[in-house]
Amino acid sequence: MIPAGHTFRYHLTPHPVGTRWYHTHTAAFDDLTIGTYTGQFGFLLVEGPEPQPAYDLEVNLAIHHWNPSFVPMASIMREQSATQPLTSGSDVGYQYATINGHMLGAGDPLRVREGQRVLLRLLNASATDNVVLALPGHSFHVIAMDGNPAPRPASAEVLSLAVGERIDAIVTMDSPGVWVLGSTLAKARAMGLGIVVEYAGRSGVPVWKDPAPSAWDYSQFADTAETPAPDETAVLTFRDAGLLKSPRFDTWTINNKSWPDIPPIMVEQGKRYRLIFRNGSGDQHPMHIHRHMFEVVQIGDKKMSGLMKDVVNVMPSIQSRSTS
């Protein structure tokens, strides 16, 4: 931590190549004025000699939510043991959402020309909210996730970004008009989560059309080759233990313990470890490992390989396996 009025000089060798980002590591706990609730974040793009797919325009788009407040939760059924009561603590809600610091319609539009191939580098820098995005009339050709090349680049009509995730996607501008690139949720767009995409020579009210329902699936961007067996395996089970440590937030546990009472996972350099994330709760959990990449090798019953990430969103009551 850097005390107020002080300076810290940080030396690093950029590696690996790709769309990275930096952000504060101040632990906010129940103080919604500090930490990742604030604007202390930014892109860190690491360039290298590796060949890149052809594109005409490169755009960085950072998503963030603002003016957080505690929102009472109704009694929500969660997967808990029989001895734990239903809880009605607080969640965090927001008044505004932005892309690159501007609400939908407030900033300059993303100006494009018909036929252009636009590389979008998308970052979800929200403190707590996952997002799903669409651009009506267009598809996203996903080429990288969390900065790492996708083993199997593929096109998708919608993009799902959990907190901390990044997606690099190329969009071919082949549907002239004035469109809204934004959240698939009307409430989120009303909060500002979107940006206008304007073709040269076109004007008018930006158009939004709901995309067809679809399920987000990491495996569509991964290989299917068999992965080597790990040297060791650790199982991490997430649960909601109720209002044990705070009158506002539910206490989340990993293997029935919460920070700072969780024993460390002891590892040896060079060994291959498999982490099995088991989500025994009713909430989504974006799981992140600092300073390491991991290979996503299984989501539920679906096996995959080659997809290297540093954040994986574990859906409710779903098991995810990763190897690092």
ABEGO torsion letter per residue (X at the ends): XBBBGBBBBBBBBBOBBEBBBBBBABBAEABAABEAABABBBBBBBBBABBBBBBABBBBBBBBBBGBBBBBBBBBBBBBBAABBBBBBBBBBBABBBBGGBBBGABBBBBBBBGBBBBBBBBBABAABBBBBBBBGBBBBBABBGGBBBABBBBBABBBBBBGBBBBBBBBBABBEBBBBBBABAAAAAAGBEBBBBBBGBBEBBBBBBBBBBBBBAAAABBABBBBBBABBBBBBBBBAEBAABAABBBBBBGGBBOAABBBBBBBBGBBBBBBBBBABABBBBBBBBGBBBBBABBEABBBBGBBBABBBBBBGBBBBBBX
